[in-house]
């Protein structure tokens, strides 16, 4: 017993000894690492080196989106001049080598010596981050070409860049390569017409591909022309026989909404236009309803397309819903009694009043706060209240003055409410009748014997006869066949209650094992097949059926 105790003690001692030696080595390594981690290991990236080191932090990525973000930054500087009232024409040229030139007839970037950098102002703007005329309120009331990046980032990520400034009856020129000046600012001539010309070529060392996409640039320039009424923007592509398009819209965002609705049946011909200014915030909104079921709302802040929305969009949605519901509660409104308002005691929902709505929201403010470096969401908290107040006041007045228009909007919104309620009842009915369980699978489904959904696959087959052939050729162990009769419903153009009454769609949903409902009700763990295969004829009808099924 004593020997055993000694053996145990010896064993514990060896383990403890190993742990102490290991801890000693770790301690020595920590001291060694600390000794190596000194001021020498701290990198200081001066000027535009940080941009070239981590370009995605400034332009989102180095793919096609980041590449065209450079074009946007240069054009936005010209647009800022236009918004300030100093520029009426902008020209963008895509050259044979995919370099880009942007010319405007604005005031021209200043060329006098900057007191802080002791460099010409134009050189400062192009070589220093966070340098520009948009930080103070003297030069620009609003601007979109600044988001902690600006034109200096374009310079940093360009193989070369040349700037030409016409100002004070002189023409100035300077060249940069990869963000660094390779020449001094020089006077090269005389001109009585002010303006700025910037030509750059994106750096192939930074970007995956530097080929400029004409359609992407044209789409953005068209947006800018809509958002800034009466500004002329010209785009030339020298790679395609000097292909030229010109954008100029005197009607501004009203024309924008008409353009978005051009292939749709609208409820009223003239879009509703709302504008107002409060607390250094300018608001412009145009909206129009169509007979469709989808909403299409585009929001912009200082000409930047806020794809993720933000506080301006939230304010608009809140005010639109409130204005329409307030109108519903007004007993003095003519023709209101013709609508069946049963169940509407709580009012219409936001989804109800936005069905078939096309709208453009444009706000311009002094200090925009964008979430994310690529300006996709507006975060200014004060904007929501201002937009909501302006929209509610203007819409309420418009509805009183234009009863025919609001009657059409009400009819559309109440119809959407009734369809939503019908869809809810239909979902509940389908669940009660079918249970969407394994015990109530479609009778025409030829199921497989495999139990694991990962190894199971289902073929959606066009026609009963083709379904019979597929059944004969399948592997019964893991392949299931569901024949479909004819062309199924186009769900893109139908409301949910109509979709739920379609037998073929119900069969697909039931066979899949999923339920019918909102996104948050979807439980993918109930999916009975992890592979769904569409099998149609190799003809036009087959392609059409495939498209309908994918939709």
N, C-alpha and C positions, 0 to 999 in steps of 0.2 A: 504493500500500500504506500509505503514511504517512497519507494522507487518510482511508483506511478506519479506521486505528487511532484517529485523532483523533475520527472520527464515533462509534466505539464508546465511547471514553472520555467523549465529550460525553453520549452516551445514558445511560451508567452514572451520570454526574454528575447528570443531570436526575432519574433514578429515586431516587438517594440523597437529593437535595434534597427531592423530594416526601415520601419516607419521614421525613426529619427534621422537615419542617413538620407532617406528620400526627402524629408522635410528640409534637411540641411542643404541638399542639392537645389531644391526649389527656392529656398531663401537666397542662395548664392546667385541663382538665375535671375531672380527679381532684382537683386542689387545690381547685377550686371546690366539688365535691361534698363534700369533707372539711370545707370551711369552712361549708357549709350543714348538715352532719350534726353537730349540737351537742346539748346537753342539752335544748334546746327541742323536739327531735324525739322525745324519749323520753316515751311516754304512761304515766301511772300511773293504773290503773283501781282506784279504791277501793271497798271494800264489795262490793256485788253487781253492780257495773257490768260486771265481767269476765264474769259468767255471762250477762248479757243480750247482751253483745258476741259471745260465742262459745258459745251454748247447747249446741251439739252435742258440745262437749268434756265436758259434764257429764251429759247425758241421752241421748247416742247420736245422736239426730236430732230434727228438729222436725216429724216426721210423726206417724203414728198411734202408733208405738212410744214415741217421746219423750213424747207427750201423756199416755199411760197410765202412763208411768214416774213422773209426778208423783203420780198416785193411789197407786201402790205405795209411794212414799217416805213419804207421810203415814200410810198404813195400817201400814207397817213400824214406825213409832214406837209405835203402839198395841200391835202384836204384841210389841215389845221389853218393854213393860210387862207383857204377859201371860206371857212367858217368865220374867220376874223374879218372877212370882207375885203381881202386884198388879192384874191386870186379868182379868176373866172374860167381858166382853161388849164387842163392837165393832159399831157401826152405821155404814153408809155410805149416804148419800143422794145421788142424782143429781137436781138440780133442773131446772126447766123451761128455764132459761137456760144449761144445761150447767155450772153451778157445782157443786161437790162438797163435801159435808160429811162429816167423819169424827168420830165421837163414841166415846170409850171411858170406862170407869169405873176408870181407873188412878189414880195418885196426883196427877196434875195437874202440868204443867210448873212448876218453881219460879218464884216471882215476886219474891223478895227481890233486893236490889241486888248485882250481880256486882262483885267487888273490882277486876277488871282493866278492865272497860269502864265502870264507874259507871252502868250501865243495869240495869233489871230483867232477871233471868235469861231470862225468856221473850222479851223484846225482843232480847237478845243471841243467843239460839238462832235467831231468825228473821231476823236481819240480818247475822250474821257467819259467814263460811265457816269450817268446821272448829271450830265451837263446839257443844258438846253434852255430855250426861252419859255418853257412851260411850267417851271417850278413857281415862278412868281405870277402875280395876277396882272402885270402890266402889259405883257405881249399878247397873251392868249387868255380869253375868258374860259374857254373849254378847249380840250384837245384829246385826240385819240391816239396820237403817235408816240405816246410815252407810257411805259408801264415798267419802269425800272430798267428798260432796255433802250429802245430807240435806235437812232441811226448809227450810233457808235458800234452797236452789236453787228449791224450789217457790214460795217467796215472791218470789224474783227474777223468775220467769217467769210470774207471775200478774198479771192486770189489777188485781185487788185480792185481799186476804186478810184475814180476820177471825179472831182467836183468842179463845176464851173458856175461862178456867181456873177450875175450882171447887177451892178449896184453903183450908185453915184457916178453914172456915165462911164464906168470902167468895167472891163471883164477880167475876173480873177480866176486862176486855175491852180489846182494842186492834185498830186497823185499819191496814192497810198498802196502799199502791198502788205497783205495779211495784217492790216491794222496799223502799220507804221508808215509815217510819211517818208517818201523817197525823194521828195522835192519840196522846196519852199513854196509858199503861196506867191504866185507870180501874176503880174498884170500882163495880159496877152492882147488887149485890144480895147476898143471903146464901143459902148452901146447906150442908147437912150431908153431901151426897154428893160426894166428890171425883171429878175427871175432867177431861178435855180435849176441847174441841170446836174443830175447825178447818174453816172454810169458805173456799173459794177459787174463783176463775174464771180459767182459763188465758188468757193474753194473746193475743188475735188478731193482735197485731203480731209475735208470735214464731212462732206455730204456723200451719201451712197450713190446718188445720181444727180447731176446738175441740169438735167433737161427740164426746161420750163414748160409747163402745161398751159397751152393757150386758153383752154376752156375754164380752168381754175382761176386764172387771172381775169378773164372776161367776166366771170360770174361775180367776182368781188368788185370789179369796177362798176358793173351794172348796179349792184347794191348801193354803192357809194353815190352814184348819180341819182338814184331814187331818193336816198336819204338827204341829199343836199340839192334841193330844187334849183334849176337853172344853171348849174355848173356843167360845163362841157368836158367830157373825158373821152379821149381818143386812144385806141389800142391798135398798134401796128405789129405784124409778125413778118419780119424779113425772111424767115425760113420758109414761108409759104407765099411767095410772090407778092410780098408787101400787103398781105391780107389786112384789111382795115375795118374796124367797127367803131362807131361813135355812139356814145350814150349821153342823152340830155333829156331831162324830164321836168317840164315846168310845173307839173302837178304834184311833184314830190311823192310822198308816201301814199297819197290817194291813188296815183297811177300805179304804185307798187302793188296795192291790194287788187286793183283791177287786173293787173298782169297775173297775179297768183290765181285769180278766179276766172281767167279768160276761157278755160275749157269747161266751166261749170255753169249750171243753171242757178242764177242768183235770185234771192227773194226780192231785192230792190236794186235798181240800176245804179244809183249813186251811193258810194260808200259814205258812212258817217265819219266826219272829221272832227277831232277834238284837239284843242291846243290850249296851253296855259303856262304861266310862269309864276313861280313862287319860291322865295328864298334861294335865289341864284340857280334854280332848277327849271329848265325848259322842258315841257312835255308835249309831244306830238303823237297822236294815235289816229289811225284810220281802221275802220272795221266794216265788214260786209258779210252777210250770211248767204250760204248756198243751200241747195236741197240735199246735199250729201250728209253723211253721218260723222265725219271726222272733223276735228278742229285743227287749224293750222295757224299758230301764233308765232310770229318772228319778233324777237326783242333785240334792241340795240341800245348801247350806252356810249355816247361820244363816237358814234359811227362804228363801234366795235360790235360785231355780232355775238351777243351773249347766248351761246347755244344752250347753256344750262340754266338760262333764265336769271332769276335773282329777285331783288326787292321790288324793282319796277314792274315785273311780271306779276308778282304776288299782289301788289297794290291794284293793278288793273283787274285781275280776276275777282278780287274781293268786291271792288266797286261795281263791276258789271252785274254780279249776282245780286248785290244789294239793290241797285237801281231797278232791275227788272222785278224783283220781289216787292219792292215798295210800290211799284206801279200796280202790281196784282192786288195789293191791299186797298187801293183807292176805289171806293164804292161809286164815285162819280164818273168813272171812266166809261164812255159809251161802248156798247157791244161786249162788255166784259162778261155779262150774264150768259152769253151763248156758249161759253166754255164750261165744261164740267170740272169744277174745282174740288171735287170730293177727294180727300186724301192729301190735299195740298196745304193743310193747315200750317205745316212747318215750312212751307215755301218750296220753291224749286232748288235743286242742288246746282253746284257749279258745273257739273258735267251736263246737266239738262240745258242750261242756258248757253253752253259753249258748243253744242252739237251743230255742225255745219258752219262754224264761225271761222272766218279768215281775218286776221288782224296783224297790223304792224305797229309796234311800240318803239318809239325813239325818244330817249331822254338825253339831255346835254347838261352836264353839271361841272362844277369847278374842280372838285377833288374826288374823282371816282375811286372807289376801292374795289378792285377786282380780286376775286379769289382764284389763285393760280396764275402762273407766269404768262399763260397764253390768253388771259382775259375772257374766260368763258362764263363767268357768273358775277353779277353785280352784288356787292355786299353792303352798300351804304344803307344803314337802318332807317335814316330819315326819309329816304326816297319813297318807301312804301306808303307812308301816311300822306305825303304830298300828292303822289300819283292817284291814290285812292280818293282824296278830297276833290281834286280837279275832275277826275272822270265821273264821280258820282254827281257832282253839281251840273256838269255839262250834259251828261246823258239824261238826267232827270228833266232838265229844261227841254232837251231835244225831243224826248218822248211826248211831252205835253204839246209841243208845237207840231209834231209829226205823228198823229194818231195812226195813220195807215201803216207806217213803217213798224211801229211798236206792236201793232196787231199781228203783223206777219211774224215778228220775232216771238211773240207770245205763243202763237199757234205752233210754231216750230218747237219751242221749249216745252210746252205742255205735251205735245206729241212725243217728245223724247222722254219725258217723265213717265207717260203711260206705257211706252215701249219698255222702259227699264223695269217698271212694276210687272209688266206681262212676262218679261224675261225671268224675273225673280220667281214668279209663280210657276213658270214653265220648268225652271231648274228644280224646284221643290217637287213638282209633279213627276218629273222624270226620275228623280231619286227615289220617290216613294213607289213608283210603279216598277222600275227596273232594279233599283237598289244598286245598280252598276257593280254588282258583285260577281264572283265566279259562277254562282248558281243561276245567273240570268244572262248568259252569253247569247249573241245573235244565233238564230237557228241555222243560218247559212254558213256560219264559221266552221271550217274544218280545222280543229285545233291539233296541237302536237302533244306528245307524251312527256317531253322534257319538263322538269319542274323548275329548274333554275332560269329565271328571266334573262340572265346574262347569255345563256346559250340558245335562247329561243328567238325565232324570227318570224315575222308575219308578212305575207305578200298581199298587197291590195291590188286586186286583179280586175281589169276592165271587162265587164260582161259575165253573165252566168256561164255561157258556153266556154269561154276562155278559162273561167274558174274551174270548170270540170276538167279541162286538159291539164291545168296546173296541179290539181289534186292528184291526178294519175302520175305525174312526174316528180312529185315532191318526196322528200324524206320525212316520213311521218314522225320520226323521233323529235326533230327540232324545228320543222317548217310548218307553219300554219297558213291557211289560204282563206281570204275573205273576198268573195266576189262582190263587185259593185255594179249596180244597174244604172246605165246611162251616165250623163254628165251631172255631177253633184252641184249643189247650190254655190254660187259665187259669194262667199261670206264677206268679201270686201264691200259689197253693196247691199248687205242685208243686216237688219237688226237681230239681236240675240234671240228674241222669241221666235222669229221665223227660222233661224238657224236650228233651233232646238226641235222644231217640228219636222225637219228633214230626216227621213228614215235612214238614208245612207250615212249621214253624218252621225246620227245617234248610234248606228251600228259600229262605226269606227271608234267612237269614244268608249262605247261599252266594251268592245273587244280589247281595247288598249288597257282597260282596268283603271283609267283615270276618271276624275269627277268633273262635272261642269260647274264653273263658278269663276270667282275672281282669282287673280294671280296668287294672292296670299292663301287661297284654299287649295292650291295645287300641291299634291303629294306624289312626287316622282317615285317614291319607294313602292308605290302600288302599280307601277308600270309593268305589264305582263310580258312585254317583249322589248329587248334592248336593241333590236334591229328591225326597222320598218322599211319594206321595199315596195316601191310603186312599179307595177307591171302593166304597161299599156301597149296598144298597137303602135307601130312605127309610122304613123301618119299624122296629119294635121289634127284630127280628132283626138288621137292619143296624146299629142303634145298639149292640147287644150285641157284634157282631163288631168294630166300631170300637173299643169299649172294651177288648176282649181284645187287639187289635193294639197299642193304645197302651200297655197294661200290659207 
